[in-house]
Amino acid sequence: MDILTIRWKELYPYVTQFVLLESNSTFTGLPKPLFISHYRDQFKFVEPRLTYGTTGEDSREGKPIC
């Protein structure tokens, strides 16, 4: 999260829209927590320019779960 914060602060003057899509599972299909939602307060400075979404897929069946 620290690296993402540093990067967004560096890019903020030059980027008008940040898009972040976070998955609720790993590429092997194991469930994982949604980290950005836990650290949302840390990213208040970028909130006006942030489009955030979540997605998930059960890779064993290839069906979206969201």
Predicted model as a PDB file, atoms N, CA, C, CB and O in Angstrom, pLDDT in the B-factor column:
MODEL        1                                                                  
ATOM      1  N   MET A   1       0.808  -1.183   0.000  1.00 90.00           N  
ATOM      2  CA  MET A   1       0.000   0.000   0.000  1.00 90.00           C  
ATOM      3  C   MET A   1       0.862   1.262   0.000  1.00 90.00           C  
ATOM      4  CB  MET A   1      -0.925  -0.010   1.189  1.00 90.00           C  
ATOM      5  O   MET A   1       0.483   2.288  -0.565  1.00 90.00           O  
ATOM      6  N   ASP A   2       2.023   1.169   0.641  1.00 91.00           N  
ATOM      7  CA  ASP A   2       2.910   2.338   0.685  1.00 91.00           C  
ATOM      8  C   ASP A   2       3.421   2.694  -0.711  1.00 91.00           C  
ATOM      9  CB  ASP A   2       4.096   2.075   1.628  1.00 91.00           C  
ATOM     10  O   ASP A   2       3.483   3.869  -1.073  1.00 91.00           O  
ATOM     11  N   ILE A   3       3.785   1.680  -1.489  1.00 94.00           N  
ATOM     12  CA  ILE A   3       4.273   1.934  -2.850  1.00 94.00           C  
ATOM     13  C   ILE A   3       3.170   2.531  -3.712  1.00 94.00           C  
ATOM     14  CB  ILE A   3       4.801   0.635  -3.489  1.00 94.00           C  
ATOM     15  O   ILE A   3       3.426   3.442  -4.500  1.00 94.00           O  
ATOM     16  N   LEU A   4       1.939   2.026  -3.572  1.00 92.00           N  
ATOM     17  CA  LEU A   4       0.813   2.576  -4.328  1.00 92.00           C  
ATOM     18  C   LEU A   4       0.568   4.036  -3.936  1.00 92.00           C  
ATOM     19  CB  LEU A   4      -0.463   1.735  -4.092  1.00 92.00           C  
ATOM     20  O   LEU A   4       0.318   4.873  -4.803  1.00 92.00           O  
ATOM     21  N   THR A   5       0.636   4.342  -2.662  1.00 92.00           N  
ATOM     22  CA  THR A   5       0.455   5.722  -2.195  1.00 92.00           C  
ATOM     23  C   THR A   5       1.518   6.640  -2.780  1.00 92.00           C  
ATOM     24  CB  THR A   5       0.499   5.782  -0.661  1.00 92.00           C  
ATOM     25  O   THR A   5       1.202   7.723  -3.273  1.00 92.00           O  
ATOM     26  N   ILE A   6       2.766   6.219  -2.729  1.00 95.00           N  
ATOM     27  CA  ILE A   6       3.853   7.032  -3.288  1.00 95.00           C  
ATOM     28  C   ILE A   6       3.641   7.255  -4.780  1.00 95.00           C  
ATOM     29  CB  ILE A   6       5.220   6.359  -3.041  1.00 95.00           C  
ATOM     30  O   ILE A   6       3.796   8.374  -5.269  1.00 95.00           O  
ATOM     31  N   ARG A   7       3.292   6.213  -5.493  1.00 95.00           N  
ATOM     32  CA  ARG A   7       3.102   6.319  -6.941  1.00 95.00           C  
ATOM     33  C   ARG A   7       1.945   7.255  -7.286  1.00 95.00           C  
ATOM     34  CB  ARG A   7       2.851   4.934  -7.545  1.00 95.00           C  
ATOM     35  O   ARG A   7       2.066   8.093  -8.179  1.00 95.00           O  
ATOM     36  N   TRP A   8       0.833   7.113  -6.582  1.00 94.00           N  
ATOM     37  CA  TRP A   8      -0.309   7.986  -6.859  1.00 94.00           C  
ATOM     38  C   TRP A   8       0.019   9.432  -6.535  1.00 94.00           C  
ATOM     39  CB  TRP A   8      -1.532   7.538  -6.062  1.00 94.00           C  
ATOM     40  O   TRP A   8      -0.419  10.330  -7.255  1.00 94.00           O  
ATOM     41  N   LYS A   9       0.768   9.685  -5.483  1.00 95.00           N  
ATOM     42  CA  LYS A   9       1.148  11.064  -5.145  1.00 95.00           C  
ATOM     43  C   LYS A   9       2.075  11.650  -6.202  1.00 95.00           C  
ATOM     44  CB  LYS A   9       1.828  11.113  -3.767  1.00 95.00           C  
ATOM     45  O   LYS A   9       1.999  12.843  -6.497  1.00 95.00           O  
ATOM     46  N   GLU A  10       2.949  10.827  -6.776  1.00 96.00           N  
ATOM     47  CA  GLU A  10       3.822  11.297  -7.849  1.00 96.00           C  
ATOM     48  C   GLU A  10       3.025  11.627  -9.109  1.00 96.00           C  
ATOM     49  CB  GLU A  10       4.888  10.246  -8.162  1.00 96.00           C  
ATOM     50  O   GLU A  10       3.312  12.613  -9.788  1.00 96.00           O  
ATOM     51  N   LEU A  11       2.037  10.813  -9.418  1.00 96.00           N  
ATOM     52  CA  LEU A  11       1.275  10.970 -10.656  1.00 96.00           C  
ATOM     53  C   LEU A  11       0.102  11.946 -10.547  1.00 96.00           C  
ATOM     54  CB  LEU A  11       0.762   9.638 -11.093  1.00 96.00           C  
ATOM     55  O   LEU A  11      -0.398  12.418 -11.567  1.00 96.00           O  
ATOM     56  N   TYR A  12      -0.337  12.250  -9.347  1.00 96.00           N  
ATOM     57  CA  TYR A  12      -1.543  13.049  -9.141  1.00 96.00           C  
ATOM     58  C   TYR A  12      -1.573  14.357  -9.941  1.00 96.00           C  
ATOM     59  CB  TYR A  12      -1.682  13.363  -7.687  1.00 96.00           C  
ATOM     60  O   TYR A  12      -2.619  14.685 -10.503  1.00 96.00           O  
ATOM     61  N   PRO A  13      -0.487  15.107 -10.018  1.00 96.00           N  
ATOM     62  CA  PRO A  13      -0.550  16.360 -10.789  1.00 96.00           C  
ATOM     63  C   PRO A  13      -0.717  16.156 -12.296  1.00 96.00           C  
ATOM     64  CB  PRO A  13       0.697  17.163 -10.540  1.00 96.00           C  
ATOM     65  O   PRO A  13      -1.091  17.086 -13.010  1.00 96.00           O  
ATOM     66  N   TYR A  14      -0.446  14.966 -12.773  1.00 97.00           N  
ATOM     67  CA  TYR A  14      -0.432  14.720 -14.214  1.00 97.00           C  
ATOM     68  C   TYR A  14      -1.562  13.831 -14.720  1.00 97.00           C  
ATOM     69  CB  TYR A  14       0.860  14.106 -14.589  1.00 97.00           C  
ATOM     70  O   TYR A  14      -1.822  13.796 -15.922  1.00 97.00           O  
ATOM     71  N   VAL A  15      -2.231  13.123 -13.835  1.00 96.00           N  
ATOM     72  CA  VAL A  15      -3.266  12.157 -14.219  1.00 96.00           C  
ATOM     73  C   VAL A  15      -4.626  12.677 -13.772  1.00 96.00           C  
ATOM     74  CB  VAL A  15      -2.983  10.754 -13.600  1.00 96.00           C  
ATOM     75  O   VAL A  15      -4.792  13.110 -12.632  1.00 96.00           O  
ATOM     76  N   THR A  16      -5.599  12.630 -14.683  1.00 96.00           N  
ATOM     77  CA  THR A  16      -6.934  13.119 -14.342  1.00 96.00           C  
ATOM     78  C   THR A  16      -7.861  12.021 -13.825  1.00 96.00           C  
ATOM     79  CB  THR A  16      -7.555  13.772 -15.546  1.00 96.00           C  
ATOM     80  O   THR A  16      -8.862  12.323 -13.174  1.00 96.00           O  
ATOM     81  N   GLN A  17      -7.550  10.757 -14.100  1.00 96.00           N  
ATOM     82  CA  GLN A  17      -8.403   9.672 -13.640  1.00 96.00           C  
ATOM     83  C   GLN A  17      -7.572   8.425 -13.371  1.00 96.00           C  
ATOM     84  CB  GLN A  17      -9.501   9.374 -14.668  1.00 96.00           C  
ATOM     85  O   GLN A  17      -6.817   7.979 -14.235  1.00 96.00           O  
ATOM     86  N   PHE A  18      -7.710   7.867 -12.183  1.00 94.00           N  
ATOM     87  CA  PHE A  18      -7.091   6.596 -11.822  1.00 94.00           C  
ATOM     88  C   PHE A  18      -8.178   5.538 -11.838  1.00 94.00           C  
ATOM     89  CB  PHE A  18      -6.387   6.669 -10.421  1.00 94.00           C  
ATOM     90  O   PHE A  18      -9.275   5.766 -11.328  1.00 94.00           O  
ATOM     91  N   VAL A  19      -7.888   4.396 -12.411  1.00 94.00           N  
ATOM     92  CA  VAL A  19      -8.839   3.286 -12.461  1.00 94.00           C  
ATOM     93  C   VAL A  19      -8.191   2.085 -11.791  1.00 94.00           C  
ATOM     94  CB  VAL A  19      -9.260   2.953 -13.938  1.00 94.00           C  
ATOM     95  O   VAL A  19      -7.090   1.676 -12.158  1.00 94.00           O  
ATOM     96  N   LEU A  20      -8.877   1.526 -10.813  1.00 92.00           N  
ATOM     97  CA  LEU A  20      -8.359   0.386 -10.075  1.00 92.00           C  
ATOM     98  C   LEU A  20      -9.431  -0.699 -10.048  1.00 92.00           C  
ATOM     99  CB  LEU A  20      -7.933   0.792  -8.632  1.00 92.00           C  
ATOM    100  O   LEU A  20     -10.557  -0.459  -9.612  1.00 92.00           O  
ATOM    101  N   LEU A  21      -9.079  -1.868 -10.506  1.00 92.00           N  
ATOM    102  CA  LEU A  21      -9.972  -3.022 -10.482  1.00 92.00           C  
ATOM    103  C   LEU A  21      -9.298  -4.092  -9.639  1.00 92.00           C  
ATOM    104  CB  LEU A  21     -10.291  -3.546 -11.935  1.00 92.00           C  
ATOM    105  O   LEU A  21      -8.201  -4.550  -9.959  1.00 92.00           O  
ATOM    106  N   GLU A  22      -9.957  -4.485  -8.568  1.00 92.00           N  
ATOM    107  CA  GLU A  22      -9.380  -5.437  -7.622  1.00 92.00           C  
ATOM    108  C   GLU A  22     -10.201  -6.721  -7.619  1.00 92.00           C  
ATOM    109  CB  GLU A  22      -9.315  -4.830  -6.199  1.00 92.00           C  
ATOM    110  O   GLU A  22     -11.432  -6.687  -7.613  1.00 92.00           O  
ATOM    111  N   SER A  23      -9.515  -7.834  -7.622  1.00 92.00           N  
ATOM    112  CA  SER A  23     -10.167  -9.136  -7.638  1.00 92.00           C  
ATOM    113  C   SER A  23     -10.277  -9.690  -6.219  1.00 92.00           C  
ATOM    114  CB  SER A  23      -9.397 -10.116  -8.541  1.00 92.00           C  
ATOM    115  O   SER A  23      -9.440  -9.411  -5.361  1.00 92.00           O  
ATOM    116  N   ASN A  24     -11.311 -10.470  -5.994  1.00 91.00           N  
ATOM    117  CA  ASN A  24     -11.486 -11.100  -4.685  1.00 91.00           C  
ATOM    118  C   ASN A  24     -10.896 -12.510  -4.652  1.00 91.00           C  
ATOM    119  CB  ASN A  24     -12.967 -11.149  -4.320  1.00 91.00           C  
ATOM    120  O   ASN A  24     -11.133 -13.268  -3.711  1.00 91.00           O  
ATOM    121  N   SER A  25     -10.121 -12.858  -5.696  1.00 90.00           N  
ATOM    122  CA  SER A  25      -9.447 -14.152  -5.716  1.00 90.00           C  
ATOM    123  C   SER A  25      -8.098 -14.017  -6.421  1.00 90.00           C  
ATOM    124  CB  SER A  25     -10.328 -15.220  -6.416  1.00 90.00           C  
ATOM    125  O   SER A  25      -7.876 -13.091  -7.201  1.00 90.00           O  
ATOM    126  N   THR A  26      -7.216 -14.950  -6.130  1.00 89.00           N  
ATOM    127  CA  THR A  26      -5.914 -14.960  -6.784  1.00 89.00           C  
ATOM    128  C   THR A  26      -6.063 -15.556  -8.178  1.00 89.00           C  
ATOM    129  CB  THR A  26      -4.874 -15.757  -5.949  1.00 89.00           C  
ATOM    130  O   THR A  26      -7.137 -16.040  -8.535  1.00 89.00           O  
ATOM    131  N   PHE A  27      -4.987 -15.523  -8.968  1.00 86.00           N  
ATOM    132  CA  PHE A  27      -5.062 -16.079 -10.315  1.00 86.00           C  
ATOM    133  C   PHE A  27      -5.246 -17.593 -10.296  1.00 86.00           C  
ATOM    134  CB  PHE A  27      -3.810 -15.720 -11.097  1.00 86.00           C  
ATOM    135  O   PHE A  27      -5.620 -18.181 -11.310  1.00 86.00           O  
ATOM    136  N   THR A  28      -4.987 -18.233  -9.151  1.00 88.00           N  
ATOM    137  CA  THR A  28      -5.205 -19.674  -9.033  1.00 88.00           C  
ATOM    138  C   THR A  28      -6.597 -20.005  -8.495  1.00 88.00           C  
ATOM    139  CB  THR A  28      -4.148 -20.286  -8.130  1.00 88.00           C  
ATOM    140  O   THR A  28      -6.940 -21.177  -8.336  1.00 88.00           O  
ATOM    141  N   GLY A  29      -7.394 -18.981  -8.217  1.00 86.00           N  
ATOM    142  CA  GLY A  29      -8.766 -19.198  -7.765  1.00 86.00           C  
ATOM    143  C   GLY A  29      -8.946 -19.210  -6.262  1.00 86.00           C  
ATOM    144  O   GLY A  29     -10.054 -19.438  -5.778  1.00 86.00           O  
ATOM    145  N   LEU A  30      -7.883 -18.968  -5.514  1.00 91.00           N  
ATOM    146  CA  LEU A  30      -8.013 -18.921  -4.060  1.00 91.00           C  
ATOM    147  C   LEU A  30      -8.595 -17.581  -3.629  1.00 91.00           C  
ATOM    148  CB  LEU A  30      -6.648 -19.158  -3.383  1.00 91.00           C  
ATOM    149  O   LEU A  30      -8.217 -16.544  -4.173  1.00 91.00           O  
ATOM    150  N   PRO A  31      -9.506 -17.585  -2.661  1.00 92.00           N  
ATOM    151  CA  PRO A  31     -10.088 -16.317  -2.204  1.00 92.00           C  
ATOM    152  C   PRO A  31      -9.039 -15.457  -1.507  1.00 92.00           C  
ATOM    153  CB  PRO A  31     -11.271 -16.578  -1.254  1.00 92.00           C  
ATOM    154  O   PRO A  31      -8.135 -15.969  -0.848  1.00 92.00           O  
ATOM    155  N   LYS A  32      -9.177 -14.141  -1.666  1.00 90.00           N  
ATOM    156  CA  LYS A  32      -8.289 -13.190  -1.002  1.00 90.00           C  
ATOM    157  C   LYS A  32      -9.109 -11.981  -0.589  1.00 90.00           C  
ATOM    158  CB  LYS A  32      -7.103 -12.774  -1.928  1.00 90.00           C  
ATOM    159  O   LYS A  32     -10.137 -11.689  -1.199  1.00 90.00           O  
ATOM    160  N   PRO A  33      -8.659 -11.270   0.449  1.00 91.00           N  
ATOM    161  CA  PRO A  33      -9.402 -10.077   0.880  1.00 91.00           C  
ATOM    162  C   PRO A  33      -9.223  -8.931  -0.111  1.00 91.00           C  
ATOM    163  CB  PRO A  33      -8.944  -9.636   2.280  1.00 91.00           C  
ATOM    164  O   PRO A  33      -8.253  -8.891  -0.867  1.00 91.00           O  
ATOM    165  N   LEU A  34     -10.158  -8.017  -0.093  1.00 90.00           N  
ATOM    166  CA  LEU A  34     -10.061  -6.804  -0.902  1.00 90.00           C  
ATOM    167  C   LEU A  34      -9.299  -5.768  -0.079  1.00 90.00           C  
ATOM    168  CB  LEU A  34     -11.488  -6.269  -1.326  1.00 90.00           C  
ATOM    169  O   LEU A  34      -9.853  -5.162   0.838  1.00 90.00           O  
ATOM    170  N   PHE A  35      -8.028  -5.572  -0.414  1.00 89.00           N  
ATOM    171  CA  PHE A  35      -7.152  -4.733   0.386  1.00 89.00           C  
ATOM    172  C   PHE A  35      -7.500  -3.255   0.308  1.00 89.00           C  
ATOM    173  CB  PHE A  35      -5.738  -4.933  -0.042  1.00 89.00           C  
ATOM    174  O   PHE A  35      -7.416  -2.557   1.318  1.00 89.00           O  
ATOM    175  N   ILE A  36      -7.885  -2.764  -0.850  1.00 89.00           N  
ATOM    176  CA  ILE A  36      -8.138  -1.328  -1.003  1.00 89.00           C  
ATOM    177  C   ILE A  36      -9.271  -0.871  -0.087  1.00 89.00           C  
ATOM    178  CB  ILE A  36      -8.477  -0.997  -2.465  1.00 89.00           C  
ATOM    179  O   ILE A  36      -9.213   0.225   0.471  1.00 89.00           O  
ATOM    180  N   SER A  37     -10.290  -1.693   0.069  1.00 82.00           N  
ATOM    181  CA  SER A  37     -11.398  -1.300   0.944  1.00 82.00           C  
ATOM    182  C   SER A  37     -10.946  -1.136   2.395  1.00 82.00           C  
ATOM    183  CB  SER A  37     -12.522  -2.334   0.867  1.00 82.00           C  
ATOM    184  O   SER A  37     -11.517  -0.327   3.126  1.00 82.00           O  
ATOM    185  N   HIS A  38      -9.937  -1.883   2.821  1.00 86.00           N  
ATOM    186  CA  HIS A  38      -9.409  -1.755   4.180  1.00 86.00           C  
ATOM    187  C   HIS A  38      -8.549  -0.501   4.348  1.00 86.00           C  
ATOM    188  CB  HIS A  38      -8.593  -2.991   4.540  1.00 86.00           C  
ATOM    189  O   HIS A  38      -8.424   0.025   5.454  1.00 86.00           O  
ATOM    190  N   TYR A  39      -7.959  -0.025   3.256  1.00 88.00           N  
ATOM    191  CA  TYR A  39      -7.063   1.124   3.308  1.00 88.00           C  
ATOM    192  C   TYR A  39      -7.669   2.360   2.643  1.00 88.00           C  
ATOM    193  CB  TYR A  39      -5.744   0.779   2.644  1.00 88.00           C  
ATOM    194  O   TYR A  39      -6.940   3.281   2.274  1.00 88.00           O  
ATOM    195  N   ARG A  40      -8.958   2.390   2.492  1.00 87.00           N  
ATOM    196  CA  ARG A  40      -9.634   3.480   1.777  1.00 87.00           C  
ATOM    197  C   ARG A  40      -9.300   4.853   2.372  1.00 87.00           C  
ATOM    198  CB  ARG A  40     -11.147   3.262   1.802  1.00 87.00           C  
ATOM    199  O   ARG A  40      -9.145   5.819   1.626  1.00 87.00           O  
ATOM    200  N   ASP A  41      -9.189   4.952   3.679  1.00 88.00           N  
ATOM    201  CA  ASP A  41      -8.873   6.237   4.319  1.00 88.00           C  
ATOM    202  C   ASP A  41      -7.490   6.752   3.916  1.00 88.00           C  
ATOM    203  CB  ASP A  41      -8.947   6.098   5.842  1.00 88.00           C  
ATOM    204  O   ASP A  41      -7.274   7.962   3.842  1.00 88.00           O  
ATOM    205  N   GLN A  42      -6.567   5.844   3.658  1.00 89.00           N  
ATOM    206  CA  GLN A  42      -5.219   6.227   3.253  1.00 89.00           C  
ATOM    207  C   GLN A  42      -5.220   6.889   1.868  1.00 89.00           C  
ATOM    208  CB  GLN A  42      -4.300   4.999   3.252  1.00 89.00           C  
ATOM    209  O   GLN A  42      -4.291   7.624   1.532  1.00 89.00           O  
ATOM    210  N   PHE A  43      -6.250   6.630   1.072  1.00 90.00           N  
ATOM    211  CA  PHE A  43      -6.313   7.134  -0.296  1.00 90.00           C  
ATOM    212  C   PHE A  43      -7.341   8.247  -0.481  1.00 90.00           C  
ATOM    213  CB  PHE A  43      -6.626   6.004  -1.234  1.00 90.00           C  
ATOM    214  O   PHE A  43      -7.810   8.473  -1.597  1.00 90.00           O  
ATOM    215  N   LYS A  44      -7.695   8.941   0.591  1.00 91.00           N  
ATOM    216  CA  LYS A  44      -8.662  10.047   0.506  1.00 91.00           C  
ATOM    217  C   LYS A  44      -8.214  11.129  -0.470  1.00 91.00           C  
ATOM    218  CB  LYS A  44      -8.878  10.663   1.885  1.00 91.00           C  
ATOM    219  O   LYS A  44      -9.049  11.739  -1.137  1.00 91.00           O  
ATOM    220  N   PHE A  45      -6.911  11.374  -0.564  1.00 93.00           N  
ATOM    221  CA  PHE A  45      -6.395  12.433  -1.431  1.00 93.00           C  
ATOM    222  C   PHE A  45      -6.678  12.166  -2.912  1.00 93.00           C  
ATOM    223  CB  PHE A  45      -4.900  12.591  -1.217  1.00 93.00           C  
ATOM    224  O   PHE A  45      -6.755  13.111  -3.697  1.00 93.00           O  
ATOM    225  N   VAL A  46      -6.831  10.919  -3.301  1.00 93.00           N  
ATOM    226  CA  VAL A  46      -7.043  10.573  -4.704  1.00 93.00           C  
ATOM    227  C   VAL A  46      -8.520  10.253  -4.997  1.00 93.00           C  
ATOM    228  CB  VAL A  46      -6.162   9.379  -5.086  1.00 93.00           C  
ATOM    229  O   VAL A  46      -8.883  10.018  -6.149  1.00 93.00           O  
ATOM    230  N   GLU A  47      -9.340  10.243  -3.993  1.00 93.00           N  
ATOM    231  CA  GLU A  47     -10.754   9.859  -4.121  1.00 93.00           C  
ATOM    232  C   GLU A  47     -11.500  10.574  -5.263  1.00 93.00           C  
ATOM    233  CB  GLU A  47     -11.463  10.140  -2.820  1.00 93.00           C  
ATOM    234  O   GLU A  47     -12.245   9.913  -5.987  1.00 93.00           O  
ATOM    235  N   PRO A  48     -11.335  11.877  -5.452  1.00 94.00           N  
ATOM    236  CA  PRO A  48     -12.077  12.533  -6.542  1.00 94.00           C  
ATOM    237  C   PRO A  48     -11.699  12.025  -7.938  1.00 94.00           C  
ATOM    238  CB  PRO A  48     -11.846  14.025  -6.481  1.00 94.00           C  
ATOM    239  O   PRO A  48     -12.483  12.156  -8.878  1.00 94.00           O  
ATOM    240  N   ARG A  49     -10.530  11.459  -8.071  1.00 95.00           N  
ATOM    241  CA  ARG A  49     -10.060  10.989  -9.375  1.00 95.00           C  
ATOM    242  C   ARG A  49     -10.011   9.464  -9.478  1.00 95.00           C  
ATOM    243  CB  ARG A  49      -8.689  11.556  -9.656  1.00 95.00           C  
ATOM    244  O   ARG A  49      -9.485   8.927 -10.453  1.00 95.00           O  
ATOM    245  N   LEU A  50     -10.546   8.774  -8.496  1.00 94.00           N  
ATOM    246  CA  LEU A  50     -10.436   7.316  -8.455  1.00 94.00           C  
ATOM    247  C   LEU A  50     -11.731   6.641  -8.865  1.00 94.00           C  
ATOM    248  CB  LEU A  50     -10.039   6.856  -7.065  1.00 94.00           C  
ATOM    249  O   LEU A  50     -12.796   6.929  -8.319  1.00 94.00           O  
ATOM    250  N   THR A  51     -11.631   5.748  -9.827  1.00 94.00           N  
ATOM    251  CA  THR A  51     -12.721   4.849 -10.169  1.00 94.00           C  
ATOM    252  C   THR A  51     -12.291   3.470  -9.685  1.00 94.00           C  
ATOM    253  CB  THR A  51     -13.044   4.863 -11.727  1.00 94.00           C  
ATOM    254  O   THR A  51     -11.301   2.915 -10.160  1.00 94.00           O  
ATOM    255  N   TYR A  52     -13.037   2.931  -8.746  1.00 92.00           N  
ATOM    256  CA  TYR A  52     -12.669   1.660  -8.108  1.00 92.00           C  
ATOM    257  C   TYR A  52     -13.765   0.642  -8.335  1.00 92.00           C  
ATOM    258  CB  TYR A  52     -12.414   1.847  -6.594  1.00 92.00           C  
ATOM    259  O   TYR A  52     -14.950   0.945  -8.195  1.00 92.00           O  
ATOM    260  N   GLY A  53     -13.361  -0.570  -8.689  1.00 91.00           N  
ATOM    261  CA  GLY A  53     -14.321  -1.643  -8.878  1.00 91.00           C  
ATOM    262  C   GLY A  53     -13.731  -2.956  -8.407  1.00 91.00           C  
ATOM    263  O   GLY A  53     -12.518  -3.094  -8.249  1.00 91.00           O  
ATOM    264  N   THR A  54     -14.607  -3.912  -8.187  1.00 90.00           N  
ATOM    265  CA  THR A  54     -14.165  -5.239  -7.791  1.00 90.00           C  
ATOM    266  C   THR A  54     -14.688  -6.256  -8.785  1.00 90.00           C  
ATOM    267  CB  THR A  54     -14.635  -5.577  -6.362  1.00 90.00           C  
ATOM    268  O   THR A  54     -15.715  -6.052  -9.432  1.00 90.00           O  
ATOM    269  N   THR A  55     -13.979  -7.327  -8.889  1.00 87.00           N  
ATOM    270  CA  THR A  55     -14.389  -8.414  -9.757  1.00 87.00           C  
ATOM    271  C   THR A  55     -13.930  -9.709  -9.118  1.00 87.00           C  
ATOM    272  CB  THR A  55     -13.809  -8.252 -11.195  1.00 87.00           C  
ATOM    273  O   THR A  55     -13.066  -9.717  -8.242  1.00 87.00           O  
ATOM    274  N   GLY A  56     -14.507 -10.778  -9.559  1.00 74.00           N  
ATOM    275  CA  GLY A  56     -14.095 -12.081  -9.061  1.00 74.00           C  
ATOM    276  C   GLY A  56     -14.484 -13.144 -10.055  1.00 74.00           C  
ATOM    277  O   GLY A  56     -15.412 -12.979 -10.847  1.00 74.00           O  
ATOM    278  N   GLU A  57     -13.761 -14.228  -9.998  1.00 61.00           N  
ATOM    279  CA  GLU A  57     -14.064 -15.313 -10.915  1.00 61.00           C  
ATOM    280  C   GLU A  57     -13.678 -16.613 -10.247  1.00 61.00           C  
ATOM    281  CB  GLU A  57     -13.327 -15.138 -12.270  1.00 61.00           C  
ATOM    282  O   GLU A  57     -12.641 -16.713  -9.590  1.00 61.00           O  
ATOM    283  N   ASP A  58     -14.517 -17.593 -10.423  1.00 51.00           N  
ATOM    284  CA  ASP A  58     -14.202 -18.940  -9.966  1.00 51.00           C  
ATOM    285  C   ASP A  58     -13.466 -19.599 -11.122  1.00 51.00           C  
ATOM    286  CB  ASP A  58     -15.503 -19.757  -9.538  1.00 51.00           C  
ATOM    287  O   ASP A  58     -14.091 -20.063 -12.076  1.00 51.00           O  
ATOM    288  N   SER A  59     -12.135 -19.642 -11.039  1.00 43.00           N  
ATOM    289  CA  SER A  59     -11.343 -20.110 -12.163  1.00 43.00           C  
ATOM    290  C   SER A  59     -11.529 -21.590 -12.458  1.00 43.00           C  
ATOM    291  CB  SER A  59      -9.903 -19.834 -11.909  1.00 43.00           C  
ATOM    292  O   SER A  59     -11.193 -22.046 -13.551  1.00 43.00           O  
ATOM    293  N   ARG A  60     -12.051 -22.337 -11.518  1.00 47.00           N  
ATOM    294  CA  ARG A  60     -12.274 -23.766 -11.765  1.00 47.00           C  
ATOM    295  C   ARG A  60     -13.410 -23.950 -12.768  1.00 47.00           C  
ATOM    296  CB  ARG A  60     -12.596 -24.512 -10.440  1.00 47.00           C  
ATOM    297  O   ARG A  60     -13.371 -24.877 -13.578  1.00 47.00           O  
ATOM    298  N   GLU A  61     -14.415 -23.087 -12.727  1.00 52.00           N  
ATOM    299  CA  GLU A  61     -15.545 -23.210 -13.637  1.00 52.00           C  
ATOM    300  C   GLU A  61     -15.535 -22.132 -14.712  1.00 52.00           C  
ATOM    301  CB  GLU A  61     -16.842 -23.149 -12.863  1.00 52.00           C  
ATOM    302  O   GLU A  61     -16.258 -22.242 -15.703  1.00 52.00           O  
ATOM    303  N   GLY A  62     -14.727 -21.093 -14.532  1.00 52.00           N  
ATOM    304  CA  GLY A  62     -14.653 -20.016 -15.493  1.00 52.00           C  
ATOM    305  C   GLY A  62     -15.871 -19.116 -15.501  1.00 52.00           C  
ATOM    306  O   GLY A  62     -16.128 -18.431 -16.490  1.00 52.00           O  
ATOM    307  N   LYS A  63     -16.629 -19.107 -14.405  1.00 53.00           N  
ATOM    308  CA  LYS A  63     -17.832 -18.282 -14.321  1.00 53.00           C  
ATOM    309  C   LYS A  63     -17.584 -17.084 -13.418  1.00 53.00           C  
ATOM    310  CB  LYS A  63     -19.024 -19.107 -13.802  1.00 53.00           C  
ATOM    311  O   LYS A  63     -17.027 -17.244 -12.331  1.00 53.00           O  
ATOM    312  N   PRO A  64     -17.982 -15.890 -13.838  1.00 52.00           N  
ATOM    313  CA  PRO A  64     -17.866 -14.730 -12.945  1.00 52.00           C  
ATOM    314  C   PRO A  64     -18.746 -14.918 -11.710  1.00 52.00           C  
ATOM    315  CB  PRO A  64     -18.257 -13.428 -13.687  1.00 52.00           C  
ATOM    316  O   PRO A  64     -19.840 -15.474 -11.805  1.00 52.00           O  
ATOM    317  N   ILE A  65     -18.276 -14.460 -10.562  1.00 50.00           N  
ATOM    318  CA  ILE A  65     -19.077 -14.592  -9.340  1.00 50.00           C  
ATOM    319  C   ILE A  65     -19.616 -13.256  -8.864  1.00 50.00           C  
ATOM    320  CB  ILE A  65     -18.253 -15.227  -8.238  1.00 50.00           C  
ATOM    321  O   ILE A  65     -20.254 -13.191  -7.813  1.00 50.00           O  
ATOM    322  N   CYS A  66     -19.374 -12.183  -9.618  1.00 50.00           N  
ATOM    323  CA  CYS A  66     -19.899 -10.882  -9.193  1.00 50.00           C  
ATOM    324  C   CYS A  66     -21.039 -10.457 -10.076  1.00 50.00           C  
ATOM    325  CB  CYS A  66     -18.806  -9.820  -9.209  1.00 50.00           C  
ATOM    326  O   CYS A  66     -21.611  -9.386  -9.873  1.00 50.00           O  
TER     327      CYS A  66                                                      
ENDMDL                                                                          
END                                                                             
